[in-house]
């Protein structure tokens, strides 16, 4: 029997395409794009949305612009997104406040995001994933007709 792609991996691929669309829209103003939430934790189910954030060189789009981006990406890719936008300064302040954690970079210029994520421990942590999704294991197995890829989970969760 062929291995079926998990919802997290499928949604991660959609998020990569969305990052490319955002790069086409913002060009050189786009500093980085990352995915967070259940997709970054490799715990997404078929109905999960994709949590993405973009870091823009100049001021990020306002709430109205983020809503327009959500509609554009839904029409283009057929997936529900939750999008937030940061300026580099607000992103660093968000790290200090603890608003940013468990992220996987999709696009970055000059290793901007990876260097910050390593320095501040922003990649998904096993303990946080277990705390957040550990009790959902039985519920997830009922809703999903296949096993999750442990190899894929290891790839998403560096030790």
C-alpha positions in Angstrom: 0.0 0.0 0.0 1.4 3.4 -0.9 2.1 5.9 1.8 -0.5 8.7 2.0 0.6 12.3 2.5 -0.4 13.6 5.9 -2.5 16.8 6.1 0.4 18.7 7.6 2.7 17.9 4.7 0.0 18.7 2.2 -0.7 22.0 3.9 3.0 22.8 4.1 3.2 22.4 0.3 0.3 24.8 -0.1 2.0 27.3 2.3 5.1 27.2 0.2 3.0 28.1 -2.9 1.4 30.9 -0.9 4.9 32.2 0.1 5.7 32.4 -3.6 2.6 34.3 -4.3 3.4 36.7 -1.5 6.9 37.1 -2.9 5.3 38.0 -6.3 3.1 40.6 -4.6 5.7 42.3 -2.2 9.0 41.6 -4.1 12.1 43.0 -2.3 10.0 44.4 0.5 9.3 40.9 1.7 12.0 39.9 4.3 10.6 36.5 5.4 7.6 34.3 5.5 7.0 31.6 8.1 4.4 29.1 9.0 3.3 28.4 12.6 0.6 26.5 14.5 -0.5 23.0 13.7 1.2 22.9 10.3 4.5 23.8 11.8 4.0 21.3 14.5 3.1 18.6 12.0 -0.2 18.0 13.7 -2.7 19.5 11.2 -5.9 17.7 10.4 -7.8 18.1 7.0 -9.9 21.0 8.4 -7.0 23.0 9.8 -6.2 26.4 8.6 -2.6 27.6 7.8 -1.1 30.1 10.1 1.4 32.3 8.3 3.2 35.5 9.0 5.2 37.8 6.8 7.9 40.2 7.8 8.1 43.2 5.6 10.9 45.7 5.3 8.6 48.7 5.5 5.4 48.8 7.5 3.4 45.6 7.2 -0.1 45.6 5.7 -2.9 46.7 8.0 -5.7 44.4 9.1 -7.8 45.2 6.0 -4.8 44.3 3.7 -4.3 41.0 5.6 -7.9 40.2 5.1 -7.6 40.9 1.3 -4.5 38.6 1.2 -6.5 35.8 2.9 -9.3 36.1 0.3 -6.7 36.3 -2.6 -4.9 33.1 -1.3 -8.2 31.3 -0.7 -9.3 32.0 -4.2 -5.9 31.1 -5.7 -5.1 28.0 -3.6 -8.4 26.9 -2.1 -7.1 26.9 1.5 -8.1 29.0 4.5 -5.2 31.1 5.9 -4.6 33.1 9.0 -2.1 35.8 8.1 -0.3 38.3 10.3 2.2 40.9 9.2 5.2 42.2 11.1 7.8 44.8 10.6 11.3 43.7 11.6 11.1 45.8 14.8 7.6 44.5 15.8 8.8 40.9 15.0 11.7 41.3 17.5 9.3 42.8 20.1 6.9 39.9 19.5 9.8 37.5 20.3 10.5 39.3 23.5 6.8 39.2 24.5 6.6 35.5 23.7 4.1 36.0 20.8 6.4 34.2 18.3 7.2 30.5 18.8 7.1 27.2 16.9 7.8 28.6 13.5 9.1 27.0 10.3 10.6 29.4 7.7 9.1 29.2 4.2 11.1 32.1 2.6 13.8 34.4 4.0 16.4 36.8 2.7 20.0 36.3 3.8 19.0 33.7 6.5 17.2 36.5 8.4 14.7 34.2 10.1 16.8 31.1 10.7 19.4 33.0 12.5 16.9 34.7 14.8 14.9 31.5 15.3 18.0 29.5 16.3 19.2 32.3 18.7 15.8 32.5 20.4 14.7 28.9 20.2 11.7 29.6 18.0 11.5 26.2 16.2 8.8 23.8 17.3 9.7 22.0 20.6 8.5 18.5 21.3 7.4 19.3 24.8 5.2 22.2 23.6 3.6 20.0 20.9 2.9 17.2 23.4 1.4 19.8 25.8 -0.8 21.2 23.1 -1.8 18.2 21.0 -0.9 15.2 23.3 -4.5 14.7 24.5 -5.8 15.0 21.0 -4.1 11.8 19.8 -7.2 9.5 20.1 -9.4 12.2 18.5 -7.0 12.6 15.6 -6.8 8.9 15.0 -10.6 8.7 14.7 -10.7 11.4 12.1 -7.7 10.3 10.0 -7.7 7.1 8.0 -3.9 6.7 8.0 -0.9 6.9 10.4 1.2 10.0 10.7 4.6 9.8 9.3 7.2 9.5 12.1 9.9 10.3 9.6 8.1 13.5 8.6 7.6 14.5 12.2 11.3 14.1 12.8 12.0 16.3 9.8 9.7 19.0 11.1 11.0 18.7 14.7 14.8 19.0 14.9 16.3 17.8 18.1 
